[in-house]
Amino acid sequence: MSAGVLTRRPTLGATALRGGRVWRPSPYRVVGFLFWLVMSLAYWRVPLCCDAGVHAAVVERLKADLIHPRHPMADLPGAGSPYYSPYAVAEGAFARMTGLTGWEVLWVAGPVNLLVLLTGIGRFVRVLTPRPWAPVLALTAMTLLWGTQRAWWSGYLGLMSMTGNLGYPSTFGIGLAFWAWSLTGARASDGRPVRFVGPSGLRGFTGYADLGALYGVILLVHPITAVAAVTGGVAVVLGWQRAWRPAVAARWAVTGAVALTVAAGWPYFDVFALAGDGSVDAMHRRLYDGMAGHFWLALLGLPALWARGRRSVRDPLVLMFALDCLVVAYGFVSGHYTYGRILGLTLVPLQFALAVELAAPRPWRAWRKAVGAVAAAGACAGLLTVQAGAVLPASLDPVGFDQPPHWPTYDWAARHIGPGEVVVTDGYFAVHAIAGYGPNLAAPAWPDAALDERARRRRLEDVRAYLARDSTRAQRAVIARRYRIRWLLLTRWHPVPEEAVVVAWSRRTGEVLARVSPAGGNP
């Protein structure tokens, strides 16, 4: 986070022995620590949901075999799965050392990722401006100025979505992106008065190589976040790098070459093969629906961004916003809707430009007062319509704010299922969560490069046939043998097949766990 402030006072008494220097934390250190504490508690109070199941499953597979993990959700080889990133491998190694489960590792990862994110924000904003309150306002804008309809997706960092996705690799990747932009800004500054200079080797090739390694790691940790990280880095270089001497160009070439080398050298999957993989595009189509309701409050930063553009068309935030908008538009026009995943980071130039503008010392001109008043109203609107329930538990809520999703847990079922045993389920929550406890699914819930999408769809069709109410025992036996199905996890609306034996049920959801024989007979 931002550095503390050193001030000198009259050297009286014992203070004179220390030279009269008193350390005071910067505003961002104080606010950032409080934010970290509150959001960590908010993250811990809500049961993990949504994509958390697959990330917990990844940790479980790496915990079982760190070198050759199986497919995250199916009884198949895992070679080529992009889930096995350096971030995930580190989590798997941590789980092996500590004995924690995949879910418990995600609980630990949330506050750690938040720390990386907060420090990255502080560093990047200090490259943009020395104004001490700018990082505080940037954090406020980034978490509140979204829209008045809930936007919940991995990589979206409003208060509400943070309660679910702090433990995801996307959050860690975004935090690294802010760090990369700050280091890029320091190297591209060409003598500008940048407060944060970075590590030694700023002007030598080593520092540029280290920066390239960081971009390469971001590409491996979360490839779609890396798209926004690279466009942001390019914007910073184009905006601040003035003298393009051959030596300067060579240094940036080193950065790019090292990034590509680091990414290409990762043994678990080929990150560049993902560029032509459209298997996840369909599921991301809805990112482009309801964009006005999800994001309109961020447009309150448009006047500040416009003012920066008028001062310099090469302003990094202006260029960053333009490049991100082009990427999002390309995703929509081309049908590669996965590029819409950078929408959350597309808002950052608007939010941060507003923060820098409002951190200006007073007195303010009339237009800045008007922008500040509208921004404050927008932040209140975002808080009261969407975000407040993230930090205010229902038990303390006198208004009735919307709360984060409260998914059921499946400990009651997982304790009966052996690691790697195959489960079939008709439940929306169960199909997204049960693999995180160690079992496999006959049909994975998410596309994965480790499994051909056509094969995954055939598995989904077989599961639907198995669960069909008019299926016969003989038909179910064929499918059970094909995928070695051992367990059924069924909602209370689905009848239990005659050959299955119920062994447990959930009082909360009414779901039942039943055992079947993979040979198709009685268990």
N, C-alpha and C positions, 0 to 999 in steps of 0.2 A: 504494500500500500504506500501511499505517499509518505515521504519522510517526515519526521518530526521537525519542530522549529527550535533552533537554538537562539536564545536571547541573552543579552548581557545586562546585569543589574549592578548597582553600586556595590562594591566589595566591602560588606560590613560583617564583622564578627567572623564566625567560622566559615561563612561562605567565601571569604577572601582566600582561604587555603585552597579552594577549588577554582579560583579565578573568576568567581561570580557567574559562571555559566549555568543556566537552568534549562533543562530539556522540557519542551512542551510538545505533546503530540499534535500533529496536524489535524484539522477537522476531519479529513478522510480516514485517518487512523481510528479516531474515536467512533465515527459513524460506521465505518466499515466493520470494526469489531462488533459493534452492537448488531449490525445487520447480519453478520456471520452467525452470531449467537442465536438471534431470533429465527432466522431461516433454517438453521440446522435443527432447532427444536421443532419448527413447523414441518420440516421434512420427516423427522422421526415420528411425529404423532400420527401420520397418515399411513395406512398400509400401502406398500408398494403395489403399483398397478401397471396396466397397459404393457409397454415394451419391457418392463422390468423382468418379466418371466424369461425372455430369451437371453437377457444379459446375465441373469442368475444361472441359467443353463450353461452358458459359455464358461462361466467360472467353474461350475461343477465338472464339465468335461476336461478343462485344463487341470483342475485339481486331481482328477483321476489319471491323466496322462499329459504332462506338460509339453512333451515333444511331438507326440502324434495323437492329438485329441480327436475324438469321434465327432460326428455331426452334432451341432448343438441341440437338435430336437428330434432326431431320428436315429434308428439303429443302422447307421451308415458311416462310411469313412468321412472324415472332416477335412481332408486335404482341399485347399482352395477356398475355404470359407473366409470371407472378409471380416467375420466377427473376431477372428483370431489375430487381433492387432497387438502392437507392443503394449498398449494400455491393458488389454484383456490378459495378455500373458503375465504382466506384472501382477494383476489381480489374482490370477491362478496361482502364481508362485506365493503370493501372500496367503492365500487360502491353504496351500499345502504346509506352509510354515506354522500357521496359527491354528489350523483345524477348523476354521470358520466355514460355514456353509456359503453357498452362492448368494443367498438372500442377505446374510449377515455382512458379507463383503460389500454389497451394494449400500447397506446402511452406513458402513464406514466410509465408503467412497464419496457419499454426498457432501459432507463437510470439507473433505479434502479438495474435491473439485471446486467447491465454492471458494475456497481459499485461493486456488490458482486463478479463478475468474476475477475475484476482487483485486488481487495484486496486479493482474494484467490490466484491468480497467484503470487503476491508479497510475500505472506506468505510462499507458498510452495517452491518457488525458494530460499528464505532465509534459509529454512531448508536444502536445497541441498548445498548451498554455501554462504559464507559471501561476495562474490565479488559484489560490489555495482551496476555494470552495467549488471549483469546477468539477473535480472528481465526485464530490458529494452530489451535485446536481445531475451529473451524468448518470450516476447509479440510480437516482430517483427517477429520471426520465426513462431510463432503460427498463425499469421494472413496472412503471405505472402508465406510461404513454403508449398504449397499444390501441385498444378499441373499447367499445362498450358491449361487445359480445365476446364470450370466452374463446380464446385462441390457445389450444392445447396441442402441442406437438413437440417432439424431441428437437432441441435447439431453439425453442421459444423461451425467452427468459423473463416473462412477466412473473409477478409474485405467485399467481395461482399455478402456472405451469411449473415453476421451480419446485413446488412441493412434490411433484412426481418425477422430474427428470434430472435433479441434481446429481444422482448417481450414475447417469448415463455417460458414455464416452463422448457424446456430442458436447456436453457441458465442459468437460476437460479440454476438448479440442478448441472450443471457443475461447476458453481462458488462455490456451497457448497462442491462439491467433492474436489476441490483444498484446501478448508479450512480443510476438513476432513483429507486429506493427510498430510497437515502441522501439524495438531494436533497429528495425528498418528505418524509422524516422531519424534515429540518432546517427545512422550511417549516411543517410541521404542529406543531412542538414547542411553540409558544406560550410560549417562555421556559424550557422544560425545559433542563437542563444537558447539551446535546448537544455532544460533543467536536468533531465536524466541522460547521462552519457552512455551508460552501459559498461560492460566489462572491458578489461584491457584488450588491446588488439583491435581497437575501433577502426584505425586507419589501415591496418594490415590485412593480408589475405586471410589470416586465421579467423578473425572476427566475422568475415563474410562467409567463410566455410561453416562456421558454427551456426550462423543464421540459416544457411541452406539446410543444414542438418535438422534444425527446428522445423522448417517448412516441410521437410521430408517426413518427419515424425507426425506432423499434423495430417498429412495426406494418408498415412497409414492408420492413424487413430480414428479419423472420421472423414472419409474422402469427400463427402459433399460439403462439409465445413471447410475443407481445404480449398474448394473453389472460391468461396468468399474470402478466405485468408489470402489467397494469391491475388485476387482482384484488389483487395485492400492494400496489399504490399506494393503492387504495381502502381496504384494511385498515389501512394506515399512517395515512391521513387520519382514518378513523373512530376509530382507537385513540388518536390523539394530539391531534387538533384539538379543543380544548375549547370555545372561544368562537366560535359561529357568527353573528358579526355580519354585516350586509349586505356590508360591505367584504371580509370574509373569503370569503364565498360568491362574491362577484364575482371574486376572485382565482383561486379554483379553477375557476370557469366559464371564465376566460381560458385556464387550462391545458388544459381539455377542448376548447375551441374551436380553439385553436392546433394541438393534436394532430390533430384532424379535418381542419383546413385543410391541414396539411402532408401528411397521407396522401392527401387528395383531389387535391392539386395535382401528384402525381407523374405524369409523362406516359407512362411505359412500360406501366402496367397499372392497372386499377381494383381496388384492394385490397378495396373493400366488396362487389364482385361475388363474391368468394370465399366470403362467408358462406353463399350458397345453393348452392355447388358441392359436391356429394357424390361427385365422381368418385374421390376418394382415400380415402373412408371404408372401403371393403372391405379395402384393403391394411393398414389400421390396426386391424382387428379383433383381430389377435393381440397387440396391446398389452395387452389385458385377460386374456390367458391366462397362467397361471403367476405371477400377481402376488405370491403369498405367497413363493415361492422367490426372486423377483427383488428384493423390497423389505423383507423382514421385519426385517432388522437395523435399519432406520431407526426401527422402532417402539420401539427402546430409548430414543429421545428422548421418548416419550409421557409418562413421569412428569414430566420437566422442563417439558414444554408444559402438562401438567395443573396443575403448581404455579404457572406463570405465569397460567393461567386463573383459579385460585382467588384470586390476588392482584388480578386485574382481568379481568373478562370482555371488556373492550375492549383487551386486549393485542394489538398488531399481529400477532405471530406466531400467536396463537390464531385471530384473525380470518382471517388469510391461509390457514391450514391448512383452516379450515372452508369458505371460499369456493372454494379449489382442489378440495376433495373434492366440492363440489356440481357444479363444472364437469365433473370426471371422471365422476361419476355420471350427469350429463345426457348425456354422450357415449355411455355404455353403454345407457341406457334409450331414447334417441332413435334409436340406430343411427348417429349421427354420431361414429364411433369416432375420428376425427381429433383430437377433444378429449382423447383419452388421451395425446396427445403431451406434455401438461403434467405427466405423472406424475413426471418427474424433478424438476421444480420444486416439486411438491406435497410432496416429502420435505424441502425446505429448512427449513420452520418446525420440524420435528422435530429435524433435525440441528443447527440453529443454537441452538435453545432448550437443547439438551443442552450445546452448547459454552459458552454463556453461564453455565449453571449450574456447570459444572466449572471455569470460570475464576475462581470466587469465591475470595477469599483464605482461607487456613487460619487456625485449625483448622476442620475440617469436622464437621458433625453426622453421626450414624451413617447416616442415609438417603442423604446425599450421597456418603459413602464407598461405600455399596452400589451406588448408581447409577454412580459412577466405575469401580468394579471390573467391573460388568457391561458397561459401555460399552467398557472396555479389552479385555475378552474378545471382545466383538462385533467390534471393529475388527480384532483378530487373526484371528478367524474369516473376516471378509470378505477380509482380505489373503491368507490362506493358501488359501482355497477358490477365489477368483476373480481377485483384483487383482494378486497378486505377479508374475505373468508379464508384466505390462505394463512393469515396470521392471527385470526380471531376465532378460537374454537367455538363450536356451536353452543357449548355449555355457558360461555361468557357473552354470547351474542344476543343483544336485546332487539336487534333489527330483523334478523333472519337472512343474513348474507348467504349467497351460494357458497357451499363448501367444496373442497376437493373431492374427487371420486373416492369412494370407500369400498374397495373391492374385498371380497371374501378371501380368506387364506385357505390353503389346502394341506396344512400339517396333518389334519385328521386322516386324510387319505394317503399321504406320502409315507406315513409310518408303516403302512402295510405293503407298499410297493418296493420291490428291490431296485437298486440302481440299474438303469439300462433296460428294465422290463418295459414292454410296450403297452400303451394305453390308448383306448379309443374313447372319445368323449363327444357329447353333443352340446356341451355348455360353452358359451362365449368366454366366460371368465376362466373356466378350467383349461380350455385349449390354449389360452395365452399364458397360463401360470404354471401348470403342473410340471412341465419339463424343467422348470427352475429348481425343482426338488430332487432331480436326478433321473426320473423316468424318461422314456422316449415316447414320442407320438407316432402312430402309424402314418399320419399325414402332417408334416410340419405346418404350422400356422403362417409362417413367413417364407417368402422366396429367399433362396440362398444360392450363391454361385457354386457351392459344393454339391448341389443337387439340381440336375437339369429340370427346368420349369415344367416341361411336358411330363416328366416322371412324377413331379410333385402333384400336378393336376390329376394324373391317373390315380395316385394314392387318395386324393380327396374324393374322387368319384367312387373308389372302392369303399371308403369310409361311409359315404352317403348311402351306398347300396347296403352295407352292413347294418346301418341304423334305420333303414327303411322299415316302416311298420309291416309291409307285406313281404319282407324277406323271409326265406325259409331257413330252417336250421342247417340244411345242407349247404345253402349258399353262404351262410355266415361261417361255416366250418372251412370252406375253401379260402375265404379271405383271411380268417384267423391263422390258417397254416401259412399263407403267403407272407404275412407280416409278423408272424409269431406273437399275435395279440394275446396278452395275459390278463388284462384288466379292462373293465368298463367303468367309466365315471359318468353317470347319467343324471340329468336333471329330473326333478320330480314329475315332469310331464311325460317322460319317456318310459314305456314299459320295459321291465327287465326281461331279457330273453330267457326262455325256459331252461337252457343249459348253463346259465350263470347262477352263481351263489353270492348273495349279498353278504359282505363282511363288515361294512361300516356305513354310516350316514351322517350328514351334517344337520344339526338342529337349526342352524341359521338359514341355509338355503334349501334344505330338503333333498339335496343331491345324495346319491347312493354310490358306493363303490362295490362292484361285483367282480368276482374272480371267474375266469373262463379258462378252458384248456386250449393251448395253442394248436392242439391236434384236432380241435373241433368237438371233442366229446365232453363229458362232465368233468369238472376240475377235480 
